[in-house]
Each structure stands twice: as structure tokens, then as C-alpha cells.
């Protein structure tokens, strides 16, 4: 069966309409409609629920999606192997990441080694980034923390201390570091549950018997930074992700008890693929 039908199926599953899928693939809507109809007729399985112009996967469609994404990924691997004697002079590498830190420097290094390759970065939280990797939407993923699952291969990239940052008028702003006990009763601005930074800082607080206040739970680093500027509390961030600002002052915790570790992930079954290995090799040369 032509992989074009699988590509059409994946596009409709992702965009949930024939017209949006057609625009994404650069083909006509009748072409997409014909490919989906042929796929369902030949298999005698309903793959989509139709609700007007909106389409959603059936149970069988969800099962096929994972297989179709794998088929398309394997086809791409074969193309990379056969084209240009495996030198990666052209093609696409898709990267998932939870934030721009680290991944941008990796991309810059990779592009210097493989200038003909097209690169794309798909941002999301940890759960979404790992989902995309598992379902072959991305080839590699860059995120903090160890996620021990048998299907993933992880490569450590860098480890950074978690630091605090406060408004310039805060008493801590005049100090280079504070003892963790001084956070007792202090309002902290933290990411949502599941955040690697939040988990690390809460762990060391528990171990030290410190009861800080949850001043506010905020869903992004940028919003936490704005909250600190507006004096809503104390922020915590990996030192690599702190952005200097005249209204903010970074403050270390004595001994740097909390840290985050950045890893590059790939599917274990793809760890020997030409495309994935090219990225792993590049970032290992760059690694601090």
C-alpha cells in the first residue's frame, strides 16, 4: 500500500479535517478524501467519526495511527540511507523540546555540521514531548529529568543548579546566596505539578523540613518571571534558564542542593538510525 495514504491518514488525524490536512500536505482536498476513502474501503474498517467537517479517530483509527507514523518514519530512514550515500545532505530532522534553552544551541551546532538538513522544533510540556517522540511525530526530544521507560534511550547533556530569583526590592536581593531554611514561610511561584524544576525544589524543601508557601502556581517560565517582577513571590529556575533583568536579582541556595539534568531522548529502536545518530553525535561533541 502506498505510504501516501498513510501520510494522508496521519494528516487528517492531526488536523481533524480534510481541508486542513490537504493544506498541510500541499495537495487538493479531493485527493485527501480519495486516499482516506480507499484506505477505509480496502480495510473495511471505519477509521474516522464524521461530524460535519470535523473528523475524529475511531478506536481502530487510534491503533492504526501509531503504526502509520512508524511506517512513515521507517520510510524516511530508508530515504536517508539511500540518498547521498548516507551523508545527510538533505532531509528533515524533527526535534521535540520543553523550552528553547539547550535545544537552540544543539540546533545551531547540528546545522553547522549538516547545512543541507531542514530542522523543525516542536515545543510542549514533558508529557506532550514524550508523546510526540513515542508516536514518531518527532525524531529526538530534549527535556529535563529522567523518564525511565523501556522504549526510550536517554543521553545526558547537562546538569544545572536550580537558583532563586527575587525582585530587586526583596531583602534577598542584596545577597549572593541564602540558606534553604530561610525559605520557611516564604511565598514561592512554581510551575504546575509535573514540572521538573518544581519537583526538584519541593524535594529539597521536604528533606530540609522547610515549609515554604505556594504563593502562586503558574503555567510558564515567562509568567513566573512576570510574577516576580510584580512582587508576587520568589521564583525558582535552572541557572541556565535565568534571564537577567534590572528588576530581578538571582540568589543561590547554599550548597546548590537542587538541580535539573537535561537529556536527549530517542526511541530505543531508532538509536542506531543514521538520522538519530547524527544528532546524538553532534550534541555529544557540544556537551559541556
The 8 nearest C-alpha neighbors of each residue, nearest first, counted from 0:
[[1, 2, 4, 3, 5, 38, 41, 37],
 [2, 0, 3, 4, 5, 6, 34, 38],
 [1, 3, 5, 4, 6, 0, 71, 70],
 [4, 2, 6, 1, 5, 7, 34, 8],
 [5, 3, 7, 2, 34, 6, 1, 8],
 [4, 6, 8, 2, 7, 3, 67, 9],
 [5, 7, 3, 9, 4, 8, 10, 2],
 [6, 8, 4, 10, 5, 9, 31, 3],
 [7, 9, 5, 11, 6, 10, 4, 12],
 [10, 8, 12, 6, 7, 11, 5, 13],
 [9, 11, 20, 7, 13, 12, 8, 14],
 [10, 12, 20, 15, 14, 8, 13, 9],
 [13, 11, 9, 15, 10, 14, 8, 56],
 [12, 14, 10, 11, 15, 9, 20, 16],
 [13, 15, 11, 16, 20, 12, 19, 10],
 [16, 14, 54, 11, 12, 53, 13, 55],
 [15, 17, 53, 19, 54, 18, 11, 14],
 [18, 16, 20, 19, 11, 28, 21, 31],
 [17, 19, 21, 20, 28, 16, 22, 27],
 [20, 18, 22, 21, 16, 17, 14, 23],
 [19, 21, 10, 23, 11, 17, 18, 22],
 [20, 22, 18, 26, 28, 24, 19, 23],
 [23, 21, 25, 19, 20, 24, 18, 26],
 [22, 24, 20, 21, 25, 19, 10, 26],
 [23, 25, 21, 22, 26, 20, 10, 7],
 [26, 24, 22, 23, 21, 27, 20, 28],
 [27, 25, 21, 24, 22, 28, 30, 31],
 [28, 26, 30, 29, 21, 31, 25, 22],
 [27, 29, 31, 21, 30, 18, 17, 32],
 [30, 28, 32, 31, 27, 33, 17, 34],
 [31, 29, 33, 27, 28, 32, 34, 26],
 [30, 32, 28, 34, 33, 29, 7, 21],
 [33, 31, 29, 35, 30, 34, 36, 28],
 [32, 34, 36, 30, 31, 35, 29, 37],
 [33, 35, 31, 37, 4, 36, 32, 38],
 [36, 34, 38, 32, 37, 33, 39, 8],
 [37, 35, 33, 39, 38, 34, 40, 32],
 [36, 38, 40, 34, 35, 39, 41, 33],
 [37, 39, 35, 36, 41, 40, 34, 42],
 [38, 40, 36, 42, 44, 43, 37, 41],
 [41, 39, 43, 37, 42, 38, 36, 44],
 [42, 40, 38, 43, 39, 37, 44, 36],
 [41, 43, 39, 44, 40, 38, 37, 45],
 [44, 42, 40, 39, 41, 45, 38, 46],
 [45, 43, 42, 39, 46, 40, 59, 41],
 [44, 46, 47, 39, 43, 57, 59, 60],
 [45, 47, 60, 57, 56, 59, 44, 39],
 [48, 46, 56, 57, 55, 45, 54, 49],
 [47, 49, 55, 54, 56, 57, 50, 46],
 [50, 48, 54, 51, 53, 47, 55, 52],
 [51, 49, 53, 52, 54, 48, 55, 47],
 [50, 52, 53, 49, 54, 16, 48, 55],
 [51, 53, 50, 16, 54, 49, 17, 15],
 [54, 52, 50, 16, 51, 15, 49, 55],
 [53, 55, 49, 15, 16, 48, 47, 50],
 [56, 54, 48, 47, 15, 57, 12, 53],
 [55, 57, 47, 60, 46, 61, 48, 12],
 [58, 56, 60, 47, 59, 46, 48, 61],
 [57, 59, 61, 60, 56, 62, 46, 47],
 [58, 60, 62, 57, 61, 46, 63, 45],
 [59, 61, 46, 57, 56, 63, 58, 62],
 [62, 60, 64, 58, 59, 63, 56, 57],
 [61, 63, 59, 60, 64, 65, 58, 66],
 [62, 64, 60, 66, 61, 65, 67, 59],
 [63, 65, 67, 61, 66, 62, 60, 68],
 [64, 66, 68, 63, 67, 134, 62, 69],
 [65, 67, 69, 63, 64, 68, 70, 62],
 [68, 66, 70, 64, 69, 65, 5, 63],
 [69, 67, 71, 65, 70, 66, 135, 64],
 [68, 70, 72, 66, 67, 71, 135, 73],
 [71, 69, 67, 73, 72, 68, 74, 66],
 [70, 72, 74, 68, 73, 69, 67, 75],
 [73, 71, 69, 75, 74, 70, 68, 76],
 [74, 72, 76, 70, 75, 71, 69, 77],
 [75, 73, 71, 77, 76, 72, 70, 78],
 [74, 76, 78, 72, 73, 77, 79, 71],
 [77, 75, 73, 79, 74, 78, 80, 72],
 [76, 78, 80, 74, 75, 79, 81, 73],
 [79, 77, 75, 81, 76, 80, 82, 74],
 [80, 78, 76, 82, 77, 81, 85, 75],
 [79, 81, 85, 77, 78, 82, 76, 84],
 [82, 80, 78, 79, 84, 85, 77, 83],
 [81, 83, 79, 84, 80, 78, 85, 87],
 [82, 84, 85, 86, 81, 88, 87, 79],
 [85, 83, 82, 86, 81, 80, 87, 79],
 [84, 86, 80, 83, 87, 82, 79, 81],
 [85, 87, 84, 88, 83, 82, 79, 80],
 [88, 86, 89, 85, 79, 90, 113, 116],
 [87, 89, 115, 86, 116, 113, 83, 90],
 [90, 88, 116, 115, 87, 91, 117, 79],
 [89, 91, 116, 117, 87, 92, 88, 79],
 [92, 90, 117, 116, 118, 93, 89, 119],
 [91, 93, 118, 117, 94, 138, 119, 90],
 [94, 92, 137, 119, 138, 118, 120, 91],
 [93, 95, 120, 139, 137, 140, 138, 119],
 [96, 94, 140, 121, 128, 120, 122, 137],
 [95, 97, 141, 122, 98, 140, 142, 128],
 [96, 98, 123, 124, 122, 142, 125, 128],
 [99, 97, 96, 100, 122, 102, 123, 142],
 [100, 98, 102, 103, 101, 96, 97, 122],
 [99, 101, 102, 98, 103, 240, 239, 104],
 [102, 100, 104, 103, 105, 99, 141, 98],
 [101, 103, 105, 104, 100, 99, 106, 141],
 [104, 102, 106, 105, 101, 99, 107, 100],
 [103, 105, 107, 101, 106, 102, 108, 100],
 [106, 104, 102, 108, 103, 107, 282, 109],
 [105, 107, 109, 103, 108, 104, 110, 102],
 [108, 106, 104, 110, 105, 109, 103, 111],
 [107, 109, 105, 111, 106, 110, 104, 112],
 [110, 108, 106, 112, 111, 107, 281, 113],
 [109, 111, 114, 113, 107, 112, 108, 106],
 [110, 112, 108, 109, 114, 113, 107, 106],
 [111, 113, 109, 110, 114, 108, 281, 107],
 [112, 114, 110, 115, 111, 116, 109, 88],
 [115, 113, 110, 116, 111, 112, 88, 109],
 [116, 114, 89, 88, 113, 117, 90, 87],
 [117, 115, 89, 90, 114, 91, 113, 88],
 [116, 118, 91, 90, 92, 115, 119, 89],
 [119, 117, 92, 91, 93, 116, 120, 94],
 [118, 120, 93, 94, 92, 121, 117, 91],
 [121, 119, 94, 95, 93, 122, 118, 96],
 [120, 122, 95, 94, 96, 119, 123, 93],
 [123, 121, 96, 97, 95, 120, 98, 128],
 [124, 122, 97, 127, 128, 96, 125, 121],
 [123, 125, 97, 127, 126, 128, 122, 96],
 [126, 124, 128, 127, 97, 129, 123, 142],
 [125, 127, 129, 124, 128, 130, 123, 131],
 [126, 128, 130, 124, 129, 125, 123, 131],
 [129, 127, 125, 131, 130, 95, 126, 123],
 [128, 130, 132, 131, 126, 127, 133, 125],
 [131, 129, 127, 133, 132, 128, 126, 134],
 [132, 130, 136, 134, 128, 129, 133, 137],
 [131, 133, 137, 129, 135, 130, 134, 136],
 [132, 134, 130, 131, 135, 129, 266, 136],
 [133, 135, 131, 132, 136, 65, 130, 68],
 [136, 134, 137, 132, 68, 133, 69, 131],
 [135, 137, 131, 134, 132, 138, 68, 93],
 [136, 138, 93, 132, 135, 94, 131, 139],
 [137, 139, 93, 94, 132, 135, 92, 265],
 [140, 138, 265, 94, 264, 137, 95, 132],
 [139, 141, 95, 264, 94, 263, 96, 265],
 [140, 142, 263, 96, 262, 95, 264, 102],
 [143, 141, 261, 97, 262, 96, 140, 144],
 [144, 142, 261, 260, 262, 259, 195, 145],
 [143, 145, 260, 261, 195, 146, 259, 142],
 [144, 146, 147, 143, 262, 153, 260, 261],
 [147, 145, 148, 144, 151, 153, 143, 129],
 [148, 146, 145, 149, 151, 153, 150, 152],
 [147, 149, 150, 151, 146, 152, 145, 153],
 [150, 148, 151, 147, 152, 267, 266, 146],
 [149, 151, 267, 148, 266, 152, 268, 133],
 [152, 150, 266, 267, 149, 148, 265, 153],
 [151, 153, 267, 265, 264, 266, 154, 150],
 [154, 152, 264, 263, 262, 151, 155, 265],
 [155, 153, 263, 262, 156, 264, 152, 279],
 [154, 156, 262, 261, 157, 263, 153, 260],
 [155, 157, 262, 261, 286, 154, 263, 158],
 [158, 156, 261, 260, 155, 287, 159, 286],
 [157, 159, 260, 259, 261, 258, 160, 156],
 [160, 158, 258, 259, 237, 238, 260, 161],
 [161, 159, 258, 255, 237, 238, 257, 162],
 [162, 160, 237, 258, 236, 257, 238, 159],
 [161, 163, 251, 236, 235, 238, 237, 250],
 [164, 162, 235, 250, 234, 249, 251, 236],
 [163, 165, 249, 234, 248, 250, 233, 235],
 [166, 164, 233, 248, 247, 227, 169, 172],
 [165, 167, 247, 169, 168, 228, 246, 227],
 [166, 168, 247, 246, 172, 169, 248, 165],
 [169, 167, 166, 170, 172, 165, 246, 171],
 [168, 170, 172, 166, 171, 167, 165, 173],
 [171, 169, 172, 173, 168, 174, 167, 165],
 [172, 170, 169, 174, 173, 165, 250, 177],
 [171, 173, 248, 169, 167, 170, 174, 165],
 [174, 172, 171, 170, 175, 169, 167, 248],
 [175, 173, 171, 172, 176, 250, 177, 170],
 [174, 176, 250, 251, 173, 177, 249, 172],
 [177, 175, 251, 250, 252, 174, 253, 178],
 [178, 176, 252, 253, 179, 251, 181, 250],
 [177, 179, 253, 180, 181, 252, 176, 182],
 [178, 180, 181, 182, 252, 177, 253, 204],
 [181, 179, 182, 178, 183, 209, 207, 208],
 [180, 182, 179, 183, 178, 177, 185, 184],
 [183, 181, 185, 180, 179, 211, 184, 209],
 [182, 184, 211, 210, 209, 181, 185, 180],
 [185, 183, 211, 212, 210, 182, 186, 209],
 [184, 186, 211, 182, 183, 212, 187, 233],
 [187, 185, 214, 212, 232, 213, 233, 211],
 [188, 186, 233, 214, 213, 232, 212, 234],
 [189, 187, 215, 234, 214, 233, 232, 216],
 [190, 188, 216, 197, 217, 187, 215, 191],
 [189, 191, 217, 218, 216, 194, 197, 219],
 [190, 192, 218, 194, 216, 193, 217, 189],
 [193, 191, 194, 190, 197, 198, 195, 189],
 [194, 192, 191, 195, 198, 197, 190, 125],
 [193, 195, 197, 196, 192, 191, 190, 198],
 [194, 196, 198, 197, 144, 199, 193, 143],
 [197, 195, 199, 194, 198, 200, 236, 259],
 [196, 198, 194, 200, 199, 195, 201, 189],
 [197, 199, 195, 201, 196, 200, 202, 194],
 [200, 198, 202, 196, 197, 201, 257, 195],
 [199, 201, 197, 202, 203, 198, 257, 196],
 [202, 200, 204, 198, 199, 203, 197, 205],
 [201, 203, 199, 205, 200, 204, 198, 206],
 [202, 204, 206, 205, 200, 201, 207, 257],
 [205, 203, 209, 201, 207, 202, 206, 208],
 [206, 204, 208, 202, 207, 203, 209, 201],
 [205, 207, 203, 204, 208, 202, 209, 201],
 [206, 208, 204, 205, 209, 203, 180, 179],
 [209, 207, 205, 206, 204, 210, 180, 203],
 [208, 210, 204, 183, 207, 180, 205, 211],
 [211, 209, 183, 184, 212, 208, 204, 205],
 [210, 212, 184, 183, 185, 182, 209, 186],
 [213, 211, 186, 184, 214, 185, 187, 210],
 [214, 212, 187, 215, 186, 188, 211, 216],
 [213, 215, 186, 187, 188, 212, 232, 231],
 [214, 216, 188, 213, 217, 189, 187, 186],
 [215, 217, 189, 190, 191, 188, 218, 213],
 [218, 216, 190, 219, 189, 223, 191, 215],
 [217, 219, 190, 191, 216, 222, 220, 223],
 [218, 220, 222, 221, 217, 223, 190, 191],
 [221, 219, 223, 222, 224, 218, 190, 217],
 [220, 222, 224, 219, 223, 225, 226, 218],
 [221, 223, 225, 219, 224, 220, 226, 217],
 [224, 222, 226, 220, 225, 221, 217, 188],
 [223, 225, 221, 227, 222, 226, 220, 228],
 [226, 224, 222, 228, 223, 227, 229, 221],
 [225, 227, 223, 229, 224, 231, 228, 222],
 [226, 228, 230, 224, 229, 225, 231, 232],
 [229, 227, 225, 230, 226, 166, 246, 224],
 [228, 230, 226, 227, 231, 225, 166, 232],
 [231, 229, 227, 228, 232, 166, 226, 165],
 [230, 232, 226, 227, 229, 214, 233, 228],
 [231, 233, 186, 187, 230, 227, 188, 214],
 [234, 232, 187, 165, 188, 227, 164, 186],
 [233, 235, 188, 164, 163, 187, 227, 223],
 [236, 234, 163, 162, 164, 161, 233, 189],
 [235, 237, 161, 162, 238, 163, 241, 240],
 [236, 238, 161, 240, 239, 160, 162, 159],
 [237, 239, 241, 240, 161, 162, 160, 236],
 [240, 238, 237, 241, 159, 100, 236, 160],
 [241, 239, 237, 238, 242, 100, 236, 220],
 [240, 242, 238, 239, 236, 243, 237, 249],
 [243, 241, 240, 244, 239, 224, 238, 247],
 [242, 244, 241, 245, 247, 248, 249, 246],
 [243, 245, 247, 246, 242, 248, 228, 241],
 [244, 246, 247, 243, 167, 248, 166, 228],
 [247, 245, 167, 244, 166, 228, 248, 168],
 [248, 246, 166, 167, 244, 245, 165, 164],
 [247, 249, 172, 165, 164, 167, 166, 250],
 [250, 248, 164, 163, 165, 247, 251, 162],
 [251, 249, 163, 176, 175, 164, 162, 248],
 [250, 252, 176, 162, 163, 253, 175, 177],
 [253, 251, 177, 255, 176, 178, 179, 254],
 [254, 252, 178, 255, 177, 176, 251, 179],
 [253, 255, 256, 252, 251, 178, 257, 179],
 [254, 256, 252, 253, 257, 160, 251, 161],
 [257, 255, 254, 203, 258, 252, 253, 160],
 [258, 256, 161, 255, 199, 200, 160, 203],
 [259, 257, 160, 161, 159, 199, 256, 260],
 [258, 260, 159, 158, 143, 160, 144, 196],
 [259, 261, 158, 143, 144, 157, 159, 262],
 [260, 262, 143, 157, 156, 142, 144, 155],
 [263, 261, 155, 156, 154, 142, 141, 143],
 [262, 264, 141, 154, 140, 153, 155, 142],
 [265, 263, 153, 140, 152, 139, 262, 141],
 [266, 264, 139, 152, 151, 267, 270, 140],
 [265, 267, 151, 269, 268, 150, 152, 270],
 [268, 266, 152, 151, 270, 269, 150, 265],
 [267, 269, 266, 270, 271, 150, 151, 265],
 [270, 268, 272, 266, 267, 271, 265, 275],
 [269, 271, 267, 272, 268, 275, 266, 265],
 [272, 270, 269, 276, 273, 275, 268, 267],
 [273, 271, 269, 275, 274, 270, 276, 76],
 [272, 274, 276, 275, 277, 271, 80, 79],
 [273, 275, 277, 272, 276, 278, 76, 79],
 [276, 274, 278, 277, 272, 273, 270, 279],
 [275, 277, 279, 273, 278, 274, 272, 280],
 [276, 278, 280, 274, 275, 279, 273, 281],
 [279, 277, 281, 275, 276, 280, 282, 109],
 [278, 280, 276, 282, 281, 277, 283, 275],
 [281, 279, 283, 277, 278, 282, 276, 284],
 [282, 280, 278, 284, 279, 283, 109, 277],
 [281, 283, 285, 284, 279, 280, 105, 286],
 [284, 282, 286, 280, 285, 281, 279, 156],
 [285, 283, 282, 281, 286, 280, 287, 279],
 [284, 286, 282, 283, 287, 281, 108, 105],
 [285, 287, 283, 284, 156, 282, 157, 281],
 [286, 285, 157, 156, 284, 283, 158, 282]]
